[in-house]
């Protein structure tokens, strides 16, 4: 079987969909699957990024305009689509989805003795109603409303099926726009590679680099510093708990890892901490982490926390589960159902009261209960987000 992924960009620094595509490669290749990627990047840049796996790239060069227009896509698909059994469109709301459906419908219209490939769409959370309801996105929501009725509805309803990363993403997608009538919906999960084993050197390097004492427990926030992620809720929750005599001595340190502290939102968080020295003494900003340092930070934490207002999947959440770490998240992190059912964490509303309650529940757990939750967290990862199982579910869906 030959699969073609269409994705607007593959810069590994942006993570997300391209990393998900790469995660499956070894397992799918072992099953005899050949995969190609059509993308709007320069060939030289793809070489510089060092994709050492066996994925084959068709790089059409940089797109034009904010719509990500690239004139090479449609001619390529009209000529080469017959060479593939399956085409998977990754993401929505830009030219690559328009070009894919236009070429796909053209192939069906002209007819041929050649077999037309099946077309599947993987929205990667881009049909979440949050994007239409959030007040900061009013103009973008209006744009998407018209774009849906002009173009994207045709993409969704003419594809052979939609592929979702979790049950909640699939359920939410049904509520966002009128006229949503896909032929097939498949919850295939999302494959996250197993973490490397923790070594003593990794642990020491992380502690020394960021001046963290090994005996001081901490919970870890690992994500972009962005209003959507709910960090302001978390800092306010810390303030409330540190001023509560019942919990003040139980509150662990908070390590915040991720880019964005230099943004306007990040500056407001720093300003808040400067006005609240009690909270500031418990918070450590360590910037963007990757590689062994990132894994060491996850392995070293007591729990992972993400009080997000919207999260389609949350790769870092799944990575924490894979490291036997309980996760403290909101019900706006779309994989919360799998985690809640498996007992791998504590779920709350994305409010200040919900965040406070989440932390209280964690601090009230016994040591044995926390260990048990960590073991359950790993089982959630293994059953729902391990690469091998996800690869099998993907093949079952597209066949």
N, C-alpha and C positions, 0 to 999 in steps of 0.2 A: 504494500500500500504506500502511496505517495501523498503527502499532505503539504499544502502551501498555506503558510500563515501570512496574512496581510496586516501590517502594523505601521503606523506613520513614522515612528522613531524607535531606535534600538540602543540609544546611549545607555550603557549600564549604570551610569550615575543616577539615572532617573528611576532605576529599579522597576517595580511594578510588573506590568505585563511581559516585558522582554525577559525578566528574570524567571517568571513563571514558565515561559516557553522553554527556556534553557534547562530548567529543573527536570523536565520530563525526558530530556534527550537520551540519556544512557538507557533508561528503562524501555523507551519506545524503540530505540535502535536494536536492543536485544530481542525485541519481538518482531524484527524485520521491517520496521517502519522507516521510510526515508522522508526527511522533512526539509522544506525550503522556506525561506523568508523573503517576502517582497517588502521593501521599505524605502522611505524617502530620506536616504542618507548618502553621503559621498563614499564611494568604495574605499578610498584611502583612510577615511576615519574609522571604518569598520575594521580595517587591518590594524590601525593603531590601538583600538580597544581590545585587541587580542582575544577574539572569540576562538578558542582552541578546540571547541567541540566540533562535531561533524555536521552541524547545520550548514546548509548551502544558502548563500545570500544573493539576492537580486537587488542591487542598490541603484536607484533611479536618480540620485542626486537630491540636493536640497529643494524643498517645496517653495512655492511662492504664495504670498499673501497670508493673512491670518487663518484662511480657510484650509491652508496646507495643500494648495493646488499643485499637482504634478502631472504634466501631460503624458508621461510615459506609462502610467498605470493601465489605462484602458486598452491601448494597443497591445501591451504585453499580455493582458488577460485574454483578449480575443485570439491571440496567436498561441499562447502557451497553456491555457487552462485545461485543454484536453489531455495534457500530460500528467494531470493530477487526479486522484480519486476524490479527495476532499479539499475544500478551501475553507479556512477558518479566518474570519474577519475579527480582529482584536480591537475593541474600542469603537466609539461612535463620535458623531458631531464634527467630523471634518471630511475633507475630500475623499479620503481613502474608502469610506463606506459608500459614498455616492458613486465613485468610480467602480467599485466592486459590483454593486447591484446593477448598474447600467450595463456593464459587460456581461454579467450573468443572465440578465433578461434578454440581451441581444443574442447570446448563444442559444437560448431556448427558442427565440423567435425564428431564427434562420434555419434551425434544425440541422441535423448532420447524422451521418452514419457512425460518427464517433460518439463515445459516451460523455455526456456533460457531467462534470463533477458535482457532488453535493456541496451546498454552501451553508455553513454554520456561522453564527455570530456569538462572540463571547463579549458581553457588554462591559465586564470588569467594573460593575457598580455604576455605570453611567446612566442607568435608568432609575436610579434611586430618587424618590420624591423629595429628599432633602434639598437637592440642587434647585428644585422649583419653588421651594417654600422658604429657604433662608433669606432673610431680609437684605443681606449684603449682596445678594445675587439677583436683584429685581430685574435689571436690564438683560442680564444673561438668561434669566428664566423666560422673559418675554421672547427673546431671540430663539431660544430652544422650542418654545411653544409653536412658533410659525415654522421653524425648521423641521420639527416633528411631522407636521401635517403636509409639508411640501416634499420632504425627502425621507426622513428616517423611518417613518411608519411603513413606507414601501420596502425599506431594507428589512425591517423586522418581520413583516408579514409574508414576504416572498422567500425568505431564507428557509432552508429545510429544518432548521431548529435553532434554539438558543441554548447556550452552555453557561451555567451559573456556577459560581464558586462555593455557594452555600445555600441552604434552604431559605434563609431570611432574604437574601438578595433576590431570589426567585419570587418570593411572595410580594416584596415591595415593588418590584418591576411592574406588577399587574395593576398598581394603583396610581401610577404617575400620569399617564396620558390616555385620552379616549382613543378608541380605534386600535388598541393593542390586541392583536389576534395572531400570535405566532402559531405555526403549524405544530411545533413540538417544544417542550421545555424540559431541560435535563439538568439536574443538580449533580455535577461531577466532582465537586470538591476542588481542592487546590493542592498541588504537590509541593511540599517544602522539604528541601534536602536536610538530611540528618546533620546535626552539628558535629564538629570535630570533638574528640575527647578532650577534657580539660587537663592541662598539664600544670605542674607547679610553677613553671616559668611564666605561663600565661597569667596566672593568678598574681604572681609577684609584680610582673610588669604593670598590670592595671593598677594595683594598689600604690605602687611607687610613683607612677606617672601622675596620678590624680590625688596623691596625699590622703588616701583613705585608709584608716586603721582597720586591720583585718578583723578585729573583734567587734567593730561597730556594725550592727545589722543595718541594711538599707533595702528600700524598695526601689525599683528601677522604672523610670519613664524613658522609653526609647522610641522617639518619633520626631517628626518636624515640630518646631516651636511655632505653632499656628493657632489662630483662634478656634478652628474646628476641633482641635485636640483636647480642649478643656483644661489646659494647664492653670488658668486663672481659678477654676473651681478647685483644683487640687491644692493650690497655695492657700486659698481661703479656708479650705477644709483643715489644713494643717494648723492654721491660726486658731480655728475654733477648738481643735483638739488639744493644742498646747495650752490653751487657757481653760481647759476642763481638768479639774483636779483628779478626776477618776482615770483619765487617759494620758495626762501630760508626760508621765514617766515611761509610758509604753511606746510613745511615738518613735518609729525608726527614722533614720536619715533618709533623705530623698535624693537620689542621683538622677539628674536630668541629662539625657544624652540625645543629641540631635542638632541639626543646623537651624538657624533662624533667630538666634539671640540678638543679632544686630538689626532685626526688623523693628518696625514701630510697635508691634505687639510684644516682642521680646523686651524692648526698652521699658514698656509699661510694667512688665513683670519685675524687672530689676528695680524700678522705682518703688513698686509695692514692697519688695523685700527690704529696701533701704529704710522704709518707714516702719517695718516690722522686724526688728532685730532678732526676736525670739524665733520667728520662722526662718529667717536668713541663716541662723546658726545651724539649721538642720538640712539646708539645701546645698547641693554641689552640682554646678554646671560643668559638664566635661566635653561639650561639643560633639561633633559628628564622630561616631565610632564605626570601625569596619574591621574585618578580618579577625584575628585572634583576640584583639583587645575587646571587640564587641562581644564575642562569645564569652570571654572572661567576665565581662560586666554582667552578662545574663546569668552565668553559672554562679556568680558570687552573691546575687541578690537573694533576699528571702522571698520576694514576690515581685511580679511585674504588674504595673498599673497603667491604665489608659482610659481616662474619663472622657472619651471622645463623644462629640455630638453627631458624627457620621463617619463610618469606617466600613467600606465595602467588605474587606476581608481582614486586614491587619496582619501582614506577614510577620512583623516582630512579635505579635501575640502568639502566633503558631510556633515561632522559634523558641519562645519562652516555654511553651508547653513541651516542646521536644527536649528541653533541658530539665524537665521535672519541676518546673516552677509554676505554682498557682498564679492565676491571672485575676486581677481586680479590674473589671471593665464595666462599661455601661451596656444597656440593651440597644444602643445605637451602633455597636460594633457587631456587624452582621453575623459573625460566627458564634454569637453568644448562645444560641440554642444548642449547638453541639456541645459547647463547654458546660452549660448548665445541666444538660441531660447526663453528661459524663462525670459531673462533680469535680471538674478541673479548675474551678475558680468561683468567685463571688460576683454576682451581677447586680447592678443598681441602675436607677434612672440617671440621666445626664443633667443633674441639678446639684446644687450645693448640698442640699439635704441628703440626696442619694450618695454623693461622694463621701460625706461624713459617715453615713451609715455603713457604707462599704468598708471603710477603714476600721470602724469600730468592730465590725464582725470579724475582720481579719485579726485584730489585736486580741480579741476575746477567745480565739481558738487556742486550744492546748497545743503543745509541741507535737504530740502524736497526731492530732487532727491535721496540723499543717503538713506533716510528712505524708499522711494518707492522701491529702489533696494534691500534693506534688506527684505522687504515684499515679493518681487518677488523671492528672494533667497530661502525663506522658501517654497514657492509653488513649486519651482524646486525640492527641497528635497522631499516634500510630494508626488508629482506626479511620480517621477522617482526613488527615492532612499529610500522611506519608506519601512519598512520591510514587512508589510502586502501586499502591492501591488506587491513587488518583489516575495514573496512567491507564490502568485497566478499566476504570470507570469511563475515561475519555473514549477509549476504543469501543466500549460497549455502546456508548451514546451515538457515536458517529457511524457505526456499522448498521 
